[in-house]
């Protein structure tokens, strides 16, 4: 009987989470764009019109869509914030196993940031339809997704969409970004090598200019939007100094930001109450508090 009740609860839970999915490349005619989607979780009571685009992590090879994607959207939705889960292009499992991008281009930078900019454009252009304020559209990312959303903040004045023949009439600058246990640098000794490989390919002789460009601590613009950062010192995947570097760079640039460094919690906990630690779970309420306090 308990198993039946649990099954019914699970079905109701996920049914409640499900929303109509939008293919953000719809009608553009980009041959490799069909895999990119944006799924809306619209809050019923959202007087501020806030919206957050969510970018899960996965080393730029895959996406952890549960704890860092759909469950994040559901949590935001329940807290009166409309959320949009972006499934951006990644290198994929095949390349992770077979390294086929040594012969073929595959998915790599700047595909990912192009998808992030397209999502931001899409939400802002459809703001009235989604009942959100186009001036209050931010982004949140986890691990490699954290690198992606901070990239969107750092390079908001570079129109990657134009290269795909897409005309942009709205701002590509996120109103705010949140980076949870993010990848930040492409340089030793703190680089997360798998994310670097997923983003740039397998070539061991990485292009120095691209390495520099994608090391975000080196490229914080003077008009960077507010940034929220959270990570754990005991993170066994992405060295916690990535966030330290980002915090320092934002401080030097005098950018409005908040950095929460927890002693325990590890990596990949997202919005899970089972993964991580009781200490690091506090990031969620702290983020909501920060979001209510920042000046848009």
ZALUMVO-695084 format. One record per residue (C-alpha): residue in one letter; x, y, z. Coordinates in Angstrom, 2 decimals. Layout:
REM residues N
(pt 'a'; (X; Y; Z))
...
This chain:
REM residues 296
(pt 'x'; (0.00; 0.00; 0.00))
(pt 'x'; (2.83; 2.39; 0.89))
(pt 'x'; (4.50; 1.71; -2.46))
(pt 'x'; (1.26; 2.51; -4.31))
(pt 'x'; (0.80; 5.77; -2.38))
(pt 'x'; (4.43; 6.71; -3.05))
(pt 'x'; (3.95; 6.02; -6.76))
(pt 'x'; (0.79; 8.16; -6.87))
(pt 'x'; (2.57; 10.99; -5.02))
(pt 'x'; (5.51; 10.83; -7.42))
(pt 'x'; (3.24; 10.97; -10.45))
(pt 'x'; (1.36; 13.95; -9.05))
(pt 'x'; (4.64; 15.68; -8.15))
(pt 'x'; (6.17; 15.38; -11.58))
(pt 'x'; (2.88; 16.14; -13.31))
(pt 'x'; (2.69; 19.34; -11.29))
(pt 'x'; (6.22; 20.21; -12.38))
(pt 'x'; (5.62; 19.59; -16.08))
(pt 'x'; (5.04; 22.59; -18.34))
(pt 'x'; (4.88; 23.03; -22.09))
(pt 'x'; (8.32; 22.93; -23.63))
(pt 'x'; (9.50; 25.58; -26.08))
(pt 'x'; (12.19; 24.90; -28.67))
(pt 'x'; (14.09; 28.15; -28.58))
(pt 'x'; (15.52; 27.74; -32.08))
(pt 'x'; (12.03; 27.32; -33.52))
(pt 'x'; (11.75; 28.77; -37.00))
(pt 'x'; (15.39; 29.83; -37.19))
(pt 'x'; (16.55; 26.98; -39.42))
(pt 'x'; (19.79; 26.18; -37.60))
(pt 'x'; (20.53; 22.55; -38.41))
(pt 'x'; (22.04; 21.67; -35.04))
(pt 'x'; (19.55; 23.56; -32.91))
(pt 'x'; (16.70; 21.11; -32.45))
(pt 'x'; (18.21; 19.64; -29.30))
(pt 'x'; (18.11; 23.06; -27.57))
(pt 'x'; (14.92; 23.62; -25.60))
(pt 'x'; (13.51; 25.98; -23.01))
(pt 'x'; (10.91; 24.72; -20.57))
(pt 'x'; (8.74; 27.18; -18.65))
(pt 'x'; (7.69; 26.84; -15.02))
(pt 'x'; (5.51; 29.91; -14.57))
(pt 'x'; (4.71; 31.13; -11.07))
(pt 'x'; (1.03; 31.82; -10.49))
(pt 'x'; (1.75; 34.61; -8.00))
(pt 'x'; (4.67; 36.68; -9.26))
(pt 'x'; (3.89; 40.35; -8.60))
(pt 'x'; (7.50; 41.40; -9.20))
(pt 'x'; (7.59; 39.63; -12.55))
(pt 'x'; (10.91; 38.00; -11.76))
(pt 'x'; (12.23; 35.25; -13.99))
(pt 'x'; (15.29; 33.01; -13.86))
(pt 'x'; (16.85; 31.00; -16.68))
(pt 'x'; (18.41; 27.81; -15.29))
(pt 'x'; (21.56; 26.20; -16.68))
(pt 'x'; (22.42; 22.81; -15.21))
(pt 'x'; (25.98; 21.56; -14.92))
(pt 'x'; (27.62; 18.50; -16.40))
(pt 'x'; (31.15; 19.53; -17.41))
(pt 'x'; (29.84; 20.81; -20.75))
(pt 'x'; (29.49; 17.13; -21.74))
(pt 'x'; (25.97; 16.45; -20.41))
(pt 'x'; (23.34; 18.09; -18.21))
(pt 'x'; (22.29; 17.16; -14.68))
(pt 'x'; (18.68; 18.03; -15.32))
(pt 'x'; (17.22; 16.76; -12.05))
(pt 'x'; (18.87; 18.43; -9.05))
(pt 'x'; (20.28; 21.30; -11.13))
(pt 'x'; (17.46; 21.76; -13.61))
(pt 'x'; (13.84; 20.73; -13.18))
(pt 'x'; (13.88; 20.61; -9.38))
(pt 'x'; (15.45; 24.08; -9.28))
(pt 'x'; (12.66; 25.37; -11.52))
(pt 'x'; (10.00; 23.80; -9.34))
(pt 'x'; (11.57; 25.34; -6.21))
(pt 'x'; (11.67; 28.80; -7.77))
(pt 'x'; (8.13; 28.43; -9.06))
(pt 'x'; (6.91; 27.53; -5.58))
(pt 'x'; (8.61; 30.69; -4.29))
(pt 'x'; (6.83; 33.02; -6.71))
(pt 'x'; (9.54; 33.24; -9.37))
(pt 'x'; (8.97; 32.09; -12.92))
(pt 'x'; (11.70; 29.75; -14.12))
(pt 'x'; (12.92; 28.56; -17.50))
(pt 'x'; (15.08; 25.44; -17.80))
(pt 'x'; (17.53; 25.73; -20.67))
(pt 'x'; (18.87; 22.57; -22.26))
(pt 'x'; (21.86; 24.01; -24.05))
(pt 'x'; (24.24; 22.21; -26.39))
(pt 'x'; (26.97; 20.05; -24.87))
(pt 'x'; (29.81; 17.95; -26.26))
(pt 'x'; (27.82; 14.81; -25.44))
(pt 'x'; (28.46; 11.34; -24.05))
(pt 'x'; (29.79; 10.05; -27.38))
(pt 'x'; (32.60; 12.58; -27.46))
(pt 'x'; (33.34; 11.96; -23.80))
(pt 'x'; (33.92; 8.27; -24.60))
(pt 'x'; (35.31; 8.39; -28.15))
(pt 'x'; (36.76; 11.92; -28.51))
(pt 'x'; (35.27; 12.27; -31.99))
(pt 'x'; (35.73; 16.06; -31.86))
(pt 'x'; (39.37; 15.41; -32.67))
(pt 'x'; (38.09; 14.80; -36.22))
(pt 'x'; (34.83; 16.77; -36.31))
(pt 'x'; (33.89; 20.06; -34.73))
(pt 'x'; (30.89; 18.84; -32.76))
(pt 'x'; (29.46; 21.15; -30.08))
(pt 'x'; (31.91; 23.53; -28.43))
(pt 'x'; (32.37; 27.19; -27.57))
(pt 'x'; (30.68; 29.48; -28.53))
(pt 'x'; (27.65; 27.19; -29.02))
(pt 'x'; (26.80; 27.16; -25.32))
(pt 'x'; (26.84; 30.92; -24.77))
(pt 'x'; (24.91; 31.36; -28.03))
(pt 'x'; (22.16; 29.15; -26.57))
(pt 'x'; (22.23; 31.12; -23.31))
(pt 'x'; (21.85; 34.41; -25.17))
(pt 'x'; (19.04; 32.97; -27.27))
(pt 'x'; (17.18; 31.89; -24.13))
(pt 'x'; (17.54; 35.36; -22.64))
(pt 'x'; (16.34; 36.94; -25.87))
(pt 'x'; (13.39; 34.54; -26.09))
(pt 'x'; (12.16; 35.17; -22.55))
(pt 'x'; (12.44; 38.95; -22.92))
(pt 'x'; (10.71; 39.01; -26.30))
(pt 'x'; (7.88; 36.84; -24.88))
(pt 'x'; (7.78; 38.58; -21.48))
(pt 'x'; (4.17; 39.71; -21.87))
(pt 'x'; (3.08; 36.19; -22.80))
(pt 'x'; (4.89; 34.73; -19.78))
(pt 'x'; (3.76; 37.55; -17.44))
(pt 'x'; (7.31; 38.45; -16.48))
(pt 'x'; (9.16; 41.76; -16.35))
(pt 'x'; (11.79; 41.85; -19.13))
(pt 'x'; (13.95; 44.01; -16.86))
(pt 'x'; (13.97; 41.32; -14.17))
(pt 'x'; (15.25; 38.28; -16.05))
(pt 'x'; (18.30; 36.68; -14.47))
(pt 'x'; (20.20; 33.42; -14.77))
(pt 'x'; (21.34; 30.71; -12.38))
(pt 'x'; (23.87; 28.01; -13.18))
(pt 'x'; (25.52; 25.10; -11.45))
(pt 'x'; (29.12; 23.93; -11.96))
(pt 'x'; (29.76; 24.26; -15.73))
(pt 'x'; (26.35; 25.93; -15.92))
(pt 'x'; (27.72; 28.46; -13.44))
(pt 'x'; (30.53; 29.18; -15.88))
(pt 'x'; (27.95; 29.62; -18.62))
(pt 'x'; (25.79; 32.17; -16.80))
(pt 'x'; (28.79; 34.19; -15.66))
(pt 'x'; (30.03; 34.09; -19.27))
(pt 'x'; (26.67; 35.56; -20.28))
(pt 'x'; (27.23; 38.36; -17.76))
(pt 'x'; (30.84; 38.99; -18.82))
(pt 'x'; (30.18; 38.97; -22.58))
(pt 'x'; (26.70; 40.44; -22.77))
(pt 'x'; (27.96; 43.07; -25.21))
(pt 'x'; (29.16; 40.40; -27.67))
(pt 'x'; (26.22; 39.40; -29.89))
(pt 'x'; (26.81; 35.71; -30.60))
(pt 'x'; (23.30; 35.47; -32.06))
(pt 'x'; (24.20; 37.76; -34.93))
(pt 'x'; (26.64; 35.13; -36.16))
(pt 'x'; (23.64; 32.81; -36.56))
(pt 'x'; (21.70; 35.42; -38.50))
(pt 'x'; (19.46; 36.23; -35.55))
(pt 'x'; (18.56; 39.89; -35.06))
(pt 'x'; (18.49; 40.99; -31.44))
(pt 'x'; (16.39; 43.95; -30.32))
(pt 'x'; (16.49; 43.29; -26.57))
(pt 'x'; (19.33; 43.46; -24.10))
(pt 'x'; (21.48; 40.33; -23.81))
(pt 'x'; (22.64; 41.34; -20.35))
(pt 'x'; (21.15; 39.22; -17.54))
(pt 'x'; (19.60; 41.32; -14.78))
(pt 'x'; (21.52; 39.18; -12.27))
(pt 'x'; (23.35; 35.88; -12.20))
(pt 'x'; (23.81; 33.19; -9.56))
(pt 'x'; (26.70; 30.74; -9.83))
(pt 'x'; (26.55; 27.70; -7.56))
(pt 'x'; (29.85; 25.79; -7.16))
(pt 'x'; (30.89; 27.26; -10.52))
(pt 'x'; (33.73; 26.51; -12.90))
(pt 'x'; (35.47; 29.85; -13.42))
(pt 'x'; (39.04; 29.57; -14.67))
(pt 'x'; (40.61; 27.63; -17.53))
(pt 'x'; (44.10; 27.83; -16.06))
(pt 'x'; (46.08; 25.62; -13.71))
(pt 'x'; (46.14; 24.94; -10.85))
(pt 'x'; (42.38; 25.33; -10.30))
(pt 'x'; (40.94; 24.47; -13.72))
(pt 'x'; (38.31; 21.75; -13.93))
(pt 'x'; (39.91; 19.88; -16.81))
(pt 'x'; (36.82; 17.96; -17.92))
(pt 'x'; (34.80; 21.17; -18.27))
(pt 'x'; (37.64; 22.77; -20.20))
(pt 'x'; (37.74; 19.80; -22.54))
(pt 'x'; (33.95; 19.81; -22.93))
(pt 'x'; (33.99; 23.50; -23.75))
(pt 'x'; (37.05; 23.65; -25.98))
(pt 'x'; (37.72; 20.15; -27.30))
(pt 'x'; (40.44; 17.62; -26.56))
(pt 'x'; (43.41; 19.47; -28.08))
(pt 'x'; (46.16; 19.55; -25.47))
(pt 'x'; (47.64; 22.67; -27.07))
(pt 'x'; (44.77; 24.93; -26.15))
(pt 'x'; (44.55; 28.26; -27.90))
(pt 'x'; (45.94; 30.79; -25.43))
(pt 'x'; (43.54; 33.53; -26.52))
(pt 'x'; (40.52; 31.26; -25.95))
(pt 'x'; (41.89; 30.07; -22.60))
(pt 'x'; (42.19; 33.68; -21.52))
(pt 'x'; (38.75; 34.60; -22.85))
(pt 'x'; (37.03; 31.75; -21.00))
(pt 'x'; (38.86; 32.40; -17.72))
(pt 'x'; (36.12; 34.63; -16.40))
(pt 'x'; (38.03; 36.05; -13.44))
(pt 'x'; (40.05; 37.99; -16.04))
(pt 'x'; (37.10; 39.57; -17.83))
(pt 'x'; (34.66; 41.11; -15.36))
(pt 'x'; (33.15; 44.15; -17.12))
(pt 'x'; (32.56; 47.43; -15.35))
(pt 'x'; (28.81; 47.02; -15.97))
(pt 'x'; (28.59; 43.41; -14.80))
(pt 'x'; (25.17; 42.63; -13.28))
(pt 'x'; (24.90; 41.62; -9.60))
(pt 'x'; (26.31; 38.17; -8.88))
(pt 'x'; (25.49; 35.57; -6.20))
(pt 'x'; (28.06; 32.82; -5.57))
(pt 'x'; (27.94; 29.77; -3.31))
(pt 'x'; (30.28; 26.80; -2.98))
(pt 'x'; (31.92; 24.44; -0.49))
(pt 'x'; (35.54; 24.15; 0.57))
(pt 'x'; (35.31; 20.34; 0.50))
(pt 'x'; (34.16; 20.29; -3.15))
(pt 'x'; (35.93; 17.24; -4.65))
(pt 'x'; (35.07; 18.10; -8.27))
(pt 'x'; (35.56; 21.82; -8.88))
(pt 'x'; (38.27; 23.35; -6.72))
(pt 'x'; (36.68; 25.90; -4.42))
(pt 'x'; (39.33; 28.46; -5.43))
(pt 'x'; (37.35; 28.95; -8.65))
(pt 'x'; (34.75; 30.86; -6.62))
(pt 'x'; (37.46; 32.64; -4.64))
(pt 'x'; (38.94; 33.92; -7.90))
(pt 'x'; (35.53; 35.13; -9.04))
(pt 'x'; (34.79; 36.79; -5.71))
(pt 'x'; (38.15; 38.60; -5.80))
(pt 'x'; (37.65; 39.78; -9.38))
(pt 'x'; (34.16; 41.08; -8.62))
(pt 'x'; (35.49; 42.87; -5.54))
(pt 'x'; (38.28; 44.54; -7.51))
(pt 'x'; (35.76; 45.63; -10.17))
(pt 'x'; (33.42; 46.94; -7.44))
(pt 'x'; (30.52; 44.77; -8.63))
(pt 'x'; (27.54; 44.19; -6.37))
(pt 'x'; (27.83; 40.55; -5.32))
(pt 'x'; (27.57; 38.11; -2.47))
(pt 'x'; (29.79; 35.10; -1.89))
(pt 'x'; (28.77; 32.29; 0.48))
(pt 'x'; (31.54; 29.82; 1.23))
(pt 'x'; (30.48; 26.71; 3.16))
(pt 'x'; (32.87; 24.31; 4.85))
(pt 'x'; (30.95; 21.18; 3.87))
(pt 'x'; (28.56; 20.05; 1.17))
(pt 'x'; (30.73; 18.87; -1.68))
(pt 'x'; (29.47; 19.24; -5.23))
(pt 'x'; (26.33; 18.63; -7.25))
(pt 'x'; (23.74; 19.10; -4.51))
(pt 'x'; (21.66; 21.68; -6.37))
(pt 'x'; (18.31; 21.93; -4.61))
(pt 'x'; (18.49; 18.41; -3.16))
(pt 'x'; (17.80; 17.98; 0.54))
(pt 'x'; (19.59; 14.61; 0.52))
(pt 'x'; (22.83; 15.52; -1.22))
(pt 'x'; (25.29; 17.97; 0.27))
(pt 'x'; (25.06; 19.05; 3.92))
(pt 'x'; (22.64; 20.89; 6.17))
(pt 'x'; (25.07; 23.79; 6.12))
(pt 'x'; (25.18; 24.23; 2.35))
(pt 'x'; (21.42; 23.82; 1.92))
(pt 'x'; (21.13; 27.34; 3.33))
(pt 'x'; (22.16; 28.74; -0.06))
(pt 'x'; (18.58; 28.56; -1.29))
(pt 'x'; (17.08; 30.85; 1.32))
(pt 'x'; (20.10; 33.12; 1.18))
(pt 'x'; (19.66; 33.45; -2.59))
(pt 'x'; (15.97; 34.33; -2.24))
(pt 'x'; (16.85; 36.90; 0.42))
(pt 'x'; (19.61; 38.38; -1.75))
(pt 'x'; (17.28; 38.53; -4.75))
(pt 'x'; (14.73; 40.50; -2.76))
(pt 'x'; (17.37; 42.96; -1.61))
(pt 'x'; (19.30; 43.78; -4.77))
(pt 'x'; (18.45; 46.95; -6.65))
(pt 'x'; (17.32; 46.12; -10.19))
